[in-house]
C-alpha cells in the first residue's frame, strides 16, 4: 500500500478541488448577478397581520416598536428572524413546501426559488427536520392572539404539543415583550407574499 501513498494524496487533493469548484465556485459564478431583495424593500408595505399586531397589543407595540411603518416592520422582522435562529426553531420546523407527497394540500403552494431570493433568507432556513409543521405558509393561518398564546404555552391551544414554551418572552403578567412581538410578526410574515 505504501507505494500508493503519493497517488492517494494527489487523488484526494484533486477530488477536493473538483468539489470546491463544482459546489463553491460554480454556484457563485452562476448566481452572483441575480439581485437580492433587501430587508428595506421587503418591509416597504407592512402586512395586515403586522398592522393588526399594533392594534391587538397596542401598549406593548408602541413601547417596543412605536408606530406601524416600514422601519418598525423591518426592525421586527429582523429581530424575529434572529430569534428564530437563536432559539433553533429551525431545528423542528422547515420553511419549504416540497413538490412531493401532496404537501401542498397540507401546507399550501409549493415553494419556488425566487421566494427565497432576499436578505431574510441569508442564511436560508429551509430546515430538514419536521418535528413540527412547515412554516413557510404560516401567514394568516392563525390570529396573532393564537400565536401569542401558542408561544407562551403551546399546549393551551394544541393540547398534545411537544413544542417548548417560550415564557421568557413575556412579563410576569403574561404580556408580550419585544421579542414575542417580533417572533409573531416574523411567523405571520412567512408566506404573506403568496397570493394563491
Ligand atoms: C422541539 C421542537 C420544536 C421547537 C424547538 C419549536 N417548535 Fe414550533 N411546533 C412544534 C410542534 C410539534 C408543533 C405542532 C403542535 C403545535 O401546534 O404546538 C409546532 C407548531 C408551531 C406553530 C404552529 C403551526 C401551525 O400552523 O399549526 C408555530 C407558528 C410554531 N410552532 C413556531 C415556532 C417558533 C417561532 C419556534 C421557536 C421560537 C418553535 N416553533 C420551536 C415543535 C417545535
Boltz pocket constraint, residues with backbone or C-beta under 6 A from the ligand:
constraints:
  - pocket:
      binder: B
      contacts: [[A, 83], [A, 84], [A, 87], [A, 88], [A, 89], [A, 90], [A, 91], [A, 92], [A, 93], [A, 131], [A, 132], [A, 133], [A, 134], [A, 135], [A, 138], [A, 141], [A, 142], [A, 147], [A, 154], [A, 155], [A, 158], [A, 160], [A, 161], [A, 162], [A, 163], [A, 164], [A, 166], [A, 183], [A, 187]]
      max_distance: 6.0
